[in-house]
Amino acid sequence: MRIISGDALRLRIYTGERDTHKGRALHEVILESARRDGLAGGTVFRGLAGFGANSVVHTARVLRLSEDLPIVVEIIDDAAKIEAFLPRVEELLAEGLVTVDPVQVLLYRHGPGKETHGDEAPHGSNRQGI
């Protein structure tokens, strides 16, 4: 496991639930690419409502469940790793918003028994990637 602490960057990628890359959910492709590239970690958040550059409001109202809800992919790592990953994000993202802001990492660890699952290849392994 990599250790990160102190100064780091938070990369946020705002996109939509319906956004895809080569037929796959874009947020999944971004998260898997970050993992494959050895970034420290990432999380995908699904929003209840939002609007972007086109000013169309997307919401999770009961009668509008098929709407394109907002998705935020958040990745935190040291500046060099985030900056190296940005060209991949630009390559994948047809529309959306990307932000980077400084953060302080106070704690980053996993507990015993939470090692890599058998179906997941750790960064640098010889197993096939995405």
PAZAPA-4460 file (N, C-alpha, C; in steps of 0.05 Angstrom, whole numbers, plus 32768, in hexadecimal, padded with zeros to 4 digits):
% residues 130
    n_x    n_y    n_z   ca_x   ca_y   ca_z    c_x    c_y    c_z   seq   type   mol
   8011   7FE8   8000   8000   8000   8000   8012   8019   8000     1      M     A
   800B   802C   7FEF   8019   8045   7FEF   8011   8056   8007     2      R     A
   8023   8066   8010   801E   8078   8026   801D   8095   801B     3      I     A
   8008   80A3   8021   8007   80BF   801A   7FFF   80CE   8034     4      I     A
   800B   80E5   8037   8004   80F6   804E   800D   8113   8048     5      S     A
   8001   8125   8057   8008   8141   8053   7FFB   814D   803A     6      G     A
   800A   815E   802C   8000   816C   8014   7FF9   8158   7FFE     7      D     A
   7FE1   815B   7FF3   7FD8   814A   7FDD   7FC5   815B   7FCC     8      A     A
   7FBB   814F   7FB7   7FA7   815C   7FA6   7F8E   814A   7FA5     9      L     A
   7F77   8158   7FA2   7F5D   814A   7F9E   7F54   8151   7F82    10      R     A
   7F51   813C   7F72   7F47   813F   7F57   7F29   8138   7F57    11      L     A
   7F19   814A   7F4D   7EFC   8145   7F4B   7EF4   8146   7F2E    12      R     A
   7EE6   8132   7F25   7EDD   8130   7F0A   7EBE   812F   7F0B    13      I     A
   7EB1   8144   7F01   7E94   8146   7F01   7E8A   813D   7EE5    14      Y     A
   7E79   8129   7EE6   7E6E   811F   7ECD   7E51   8116   7ED1    15      T     A
   7E45   8108   7EBF   7E2A   80FF   7EC1   7E28   80E1   7EC2    16      G     A
   7E12   80D8   7ECE   7E0E   80BB   7ED1   7E0C   80AC   7EB6    17      E     A
   7E03   80BA   7EA2   7E00   80AD   7E87   7E1A   80AF   7E77    18      R     A
   7E2E   80BD   7E80   7E47   80C0   7E70   7E55   80A6   7E6F    19      D     A
   7E5F   80A0   7E57   7E6D   8086   7E52   7E87   808B   7E43    20      T     A
   7E97   8076   7E44   7EB0   8075   7E34   7EB1   8059   7E28    21      H     A
   7EAF   8057   7E0E   7EAF   803D   7E00   7E9B   8029   7E0C    22      K     A
   7E83   8034   7E11   7E6D   8023   7E1B   7E6C   801D   7E38    23      G     A
   7E80   8027   7E48   7E81   8022   7E65   7E7B   803C   7E73    24      R     A
   7E71   803A   7E8B   7E6C   8052   7E9C   7E86   8061   7E9F    25      A     A
   7E85   807B   7E99   7E9E   808B   7E9A   7EAA   808B   7EB6    26      L     A
   7E9A   808E   7ECB   7EA5   808F   7EE6   7EB4   8075   7EED    27      H     A
   7EAA   805E   7EE3   7EB8   8045   7EE8   7ED3   8044   7EDA    28      E     A
   7ED3   804E   7EC1   7EEC   804E   7EB1   7F01   8060   7EBF    29      V     A
   7EF8   8077   7EC8   7F0B   808A   7ED5   7F16   807D   7EEF    30      I     A
   7F04   8072   7F00   7F0C   8066   7F19   7F20   804E   7F14    31      L     A
   7F19   803D   7F01   7F2B   8027   7EFB   7F45   8030   7EEF    32      E     A
   7F45   8045   7EDF   7F5E   804F   7ED4   7F70   805A   7EEA    33      S     A
   7F63   8068   7EFE   7F73   8073   7F14   7F7F   805D   7F25    34      A     A
   7F70   8048   7F29   7F7A   8031   7F38   7F91   8023   7F2A    35      R     A
   7F8D   801F   7F10   7FA2   8012   7EFF   7FBB   8023   7EFF    36      R     A
   7FB8   803E   7EFF   7FD0   804F   7EFF   7FDC   8053   7F1A    37      D     A
   7FD1   8046   7F2F   7FDE   8046   7F49   7FD7   805E   7F5A    38      G     A
   7FC2   806C   7F54   7FBA   8082   7F66   7FB1   8077   7F81    39      L     A
   7FB2   8088   7F95   7FAE   807F   7FB1   7F91   8076   7FB5    40      A     A
   7F7D   8082   7FA9   7F62   807A   7FAD   7F4E   808C   7FA0    41      G     A
   7F36   8083   7F9C   7F22   8093   7F8F   7F06   808B   7F99    42      G     A
   7EF3   809D   7F96   7ED8   8098   7F9E   7EC6   80A5   7F89    43      T     A
   7EAF   8098   7F83   7E9B   80A3   7F71   7E82   80AA   7F82    44      V     A
   7E79   80C3   7F7E   7E62   80CE   7F8C   7E4C   80D2   7F77    45      F     A
   7E33   80CA   7F7F   7E1C   80CF   7F6D   7E0C   80E5   7F7A    46      R     A
   7E07   80FA   7F6B   7DF8   8111   7F75   7DDA   810E   7F73    47      G     A
   7DCC   811C   7F84   7DAF   811D   7F84   7DA4   812F   7F6E    48      L     A
   7DB3   8144   7F68   7DAB   8157   7F54   7DC3   8168   7F4C    49      A     A
   7DC2   8174   7F35   7DD7   8186   7F2C   7DD3   8190   7F10    50      G     A
   7DE3   81A4   7F08   7DE3   81AD   7EED   7DFF   81B5   7EE5    51      F     A
   7E04   81B4   7ECC   7E1F   81BA   7EC2   7E1F   81D0   7EAD    52      G     A
   7E31   81CF   7E9B   7E35   81E4   7E87   7E1C   81E8   7E75    53      A     A
   7E0C   81D3   7E71   7DF4   81D7   7E60   7DDC   81E1   7E70    54      N     A
   7DDF   81E5   7E8A   7DCA   81F0   7E9C   7DB1   81DF   7E9F    55      S     A
   7DB2   81C6   7E96   7D9B   81B4   7E9A   7D9E   81A8   7EB6    56      V     A
   7D88   81AA   7EC6   7D88   819F   7EE1   7D82   8182   7EDF    57      V     A
   7D92   8171   7EEC   7D8E   8155   7EED   7D87   814E   7F0A    58      H     A
   7D72   813F   7F0F   7D69   813A   7F2A   7D61   811D   7F2E    59      T     A
   7D5F   8114   7F46   7D58   80F8   7F4D   7D3B   80F7   7F57    60      A     A
   7D2A   8109   7F4E   7D0E   8108   7F56   7D02   80ED   7F4E    61      R     A
   7CEF   80E3   7F5D   7CE3   80C9   7F58   7CD9   80C6   7F3B    62      V     A
   7CCC   80DA   7F31   7CC1   80D8   7F16   7CD6   80DC   7F00    63      L     A
   7CEF   80E2   7F08   7D03   80E7   7EF4   7D1C   80D6   7EF9    64      R     A
   7D18   80BD   7F00   7D2F   80AC   7F07   7D41   80A6   7EEF    65      L     A
   7D38   80AB   7ED7   7D4A   80A5   7EC0   7D5C   80BC   7EBA    66      S     A
   7D5B   80D2   7EC9   7D6D   80E9   7EC4   7D8A   80E2   7EC6    67      E     A
   7D9A   80F2   7EBA   7DB7   80F0   7EBB   7DC2   80FD   7ED3    68      D     A
   7DC3   80EF   7EEA   7DCC   80FB   7F03   7DE9   8102   7F03    69      L     A
   7DF1   8116   7F13   7E0D   811D   7F14   7E1E   8108   7F22    70      P     A
   7E36   8105   7F18   7E4A   80F3   7F24   7E63   8103   7F29    71      I     A
   7E70   80FF   7F40   7E8A   810B   7F46   7E9D   80F4   7F4D    72      V     A
   7EB3   80F3   7F3E   7EC9   80E1   7F44   7EDE   80F1   7F53    73      V     A
   7EE5   80E8   7F6B   7EF9   80F7   7F7B   7F11   80E5   7F80    74      E     A
   7F28   80EF   7F7B   7F41   80E1   7F7E   7F55   80F2   7F8D    75      I     A
   7F62   80E7   7FA1   7F75   80F6   7FB1   7F90   80E8   7FB0    76      I     A
   7FA5   80F7   7FAA   7FC0   80EC   7FAA   7FD4   8103   7FAA    77      D     A
   7FED   80FD   7FA9   8001   8113   7FA9   8000   8120   7F8E    78      D     A
   800B   8139   7F8D   8008   814A   7F75   8013   813C   7F5C    79      A     A
   802A   812F   7F5E   8036   8122   7F46   8023   810D   7F3A    80      A     A
   8017   80FD   7F4B   8005   80E7   7F41   7FEC   80F3   7F34    81      K     A
   7FE0   8107   7F41   7FC8   8114   7F36   7FCF   8121   7F1B    82      I     A
   7FE5   8130   7F1A   7FEC   813E   7F01   7FF2   812A   7EEB    83      E     A
   7FFE   8114   7EF1   8003   8100   7EDD   7FEA   80F2   7ED3    84      A     A
   7FD5   80F2   7EE3   7FBC   80E6   7EDC   7FA9   80F8   7ECB    85      F     A
   7FAE   8112   7ECD   7F9C   8126   7EBF   7F9A   8121   7EA1    86      L     A
   7FAF   811B   7E92   7FAC   8116   7E75   7F99   80FE   7E70    87      P     A
   7F99   80EA   7E81   7F86   80D4   7E7D   7F69   80DD   7E81    88      R     A
   7F65   80EE   7E95   7F4A   80F9   7E9A   7F41   8109   7E82    89      V     A
   7F52   811A   7E77   7F4C   812A   7E60   7F45   8119   7E48    90      E     A
   7F53   8103   7E45   7F4E   80F0   7E2F   7F32   80E3   7E32    91      E     A
   7F2A   80DD   7E4A   7F11   80CF   7E4F   7EF8   80E1   7E4F    92      L     A
   7EFB   80FA   7E57   7EE5   810C   7E5C   7EDD   811B   7E43    93      L     A
   7EC5   8116   7E39   7EBB   8125   7E22   7EAD   813F   7E2B    94      A     A
   7EA0   813E   7E42   7E94   8155   7E4E   7E94   8152   7E6C    95      E     A
   7E94   8168   7E7B   7E95   8167   7E98   7EA6   817D   7EA3    96      G     A
   7EAE   817A   7EBC   7EBE   818E   7ECA   7ED3   817F   7EDA    97      L     A
   7EEC   8189   7ED9   7F02   817D   7EE9   7F0E   8193   7EFA    98      V     A
   7F10   818E   7F14   7F1D   81A0   7F27   7F33   8192   7F36    99      T     A
   7F46   81A2   7F3F   7F5C   8198   7F50   7F5F   81AC   7F67   100      V     A
   7F60   81A3   7F7F   7F64   81B5   7F96   7F76   81A8   7FAA   101      D     A
   7F85   81B8   7FB9   7F98   81AC   7FCD   7F88   81A2   7FE6   102      P     A
   7F92   818C   7FF1   7F88   8180   800A   7F9F   8178   801C   103      V     A
   7F99   8174   8035   7FAC   8169   8048   7FA3   814D   804F   104      Q     A
   7FB3   8139   8049   7FAD   811E   8051   7FB6   8119   806E   105      V     A
   7FA4   8114   807F   7FAA   8110   809B   7FAD   80F3   80A2   106      L     A
   7F9E   80E2   8094   7F9F   80C5   8099   7F97   80B6   8080   107      L     A
   7FA6   80A1   8079   7FA1   8091   8062   7FAA   8075   8068   108      Y     A
   7F98   8063   806E   7FA0   8047   8074   7F88   8035   8070   109      R     A
   7F8E   801B   806F   7F78   8007   806E   7F7D   7FF4   8085   110      H     A
   7F68   7FE7   808D   7F6A   7FD4   80A4   7F72   7FB9   809B   111      G     A
   7F79   7FA7   80AE   7F81   7F8C   80A7   7F6A   7F7E   809A   112      P     A
   7F70   7F6C   8087   7F5C   7F5D   8079   7F50   7F6C   8061   113      G     A
   7F59   7F84   805C   7F4F   7F93   8045   7F64   7F95   802F   114      K     A
   7F74   7F81   802C   7F88   7F80   8016   7F79   7F7D   7FFC   115      E     A
   7F89   7F7D   7FE6   7F7E   7F7A   7FCB   7F6E   7F61   7FC9   116      T     A
   7F56   7F63   7FBD   7F46   7F4B   7FB8   7F52   7F3C   7FA1   117      H     A
   7F4C   7F22   7F9F   7F57   7F11   7F8B   7F51   7F19   7F6E   118      G     A
   7F3B   7F27   7F6A   7F34   7F30   7F4F   7F3F   7F4B   7F48   119      D     A
   7F4E   7F56   7F59   7F5A   7F71   7F55   7F78   7F6F   7F54   120      E     A
   7F83   7F7A   7F3F   7FA0   7F79   7F3C   7FAC   7F92   7F48   121      A     A
   7FBF   7F90   7F5B   7FCC   7FA8   7F65   7FDD   7FB5   7F50   122      P     A
   7FE1   7FD0   7F53   7FF1   7FDE   7F40   800D   7FD2   7F3D   123      H     A
   8016   7FCE   7F25   8030   7FC3   7F21   8030   7FA5   7F1D   124      G     A
   8019   7F98   7F20   8018   7F7B   7F1D   8019   7F74   7F00   125      S     A
   801C   7F5B   7EFA   801D   7F53   7EDE   8001   7F4A   7ED3   126      N     A
   7FEC   7F4D   7EE3   7FD1   7F46   7ED9   7FC7   7F5B   7EC5   127      R     A
   7FB6   7F52   7EB3   7FAB   7F63   7E9F   7F9A   7F79   7EAB   128      Q     A
   7F9D   7F92   7EA0   7F8E   7FA9   7EA9   7F75   7FAC   7E99   129      G     A
   7F6A   7FC4   7E9B   7F50   7FCA   7E8D   7F55   7FCC   7E70   130      I     A
***
